[in-house]
Amino acid sequence: MLHELKRGEWGRLIISSCLFPRYDIGDMIEAMGKNYFRIFGRAKTSTILEHRLYRLLFGKFI
């Protein structure tokens, strides 16, 4: 669940509807703390590697 993510953890956005009970739309979410979340891209290998590299070079270590 979205509210269970701790600061710095990643998750995937899954929506529910009558037609699609659990549909993974492919967006990656990062918890920023204090109920703030950031969508940083689609769940592709290139996006995940780019985000890990960016966090390594410019981000704070959590």
N, C-alpha and C positions, 0 to 999 in steps of 0.2 A: 504494500500500500504506500501511497505517496507520503502520508504523514509519518511513516516508520523510517524513512530515509534519514540518516545522520549527515551532518555537514561533510561535504566532499564525496559522498557516495553517489553512484550513478544508478539510474533505473530506466525502464522503458515505459512509454505511454501506451496503455491499453484501454480502449473504450468499450462500453457495453451499450447495446441497443436490442430491440426486440428481434431484429433480423440477424444480428451478429452478437451473440452473448459475450464473447471475449475476442475483440479484434485488435491485433497489434498493428498500430499504424506506422511504427518504425521510428518514432522520435525518441532521442536519447535525452534524459533529464538529469541534471546535477543539482543536488541539494546545496544551497548556499548558506543555510542557517536561518534561524528565526522565521520559519515558514516562508522563506524565499526560495524559489526554484528557477532554474534556467534551462531552456531547451537549447542544446548546442548543435543539433544536426540529426541526420538520419543514422540508423544503425548499420553503417557500412564499415568495412575494415579500414578504409582510408580515413574516414571521419574520426573513428576511435583512435587510430594511431596519431593523427594530427592533434587531437585534443590532449592525448597523453604527453606528446612532445611539448606542446605549448605549456601545460602545467609543470613539466619538468624544468623548462627554461625560464618561465616568467611567473609562475604561480607560487603561492605559498604552500609549504609542506604542511599537511594536516595530520 
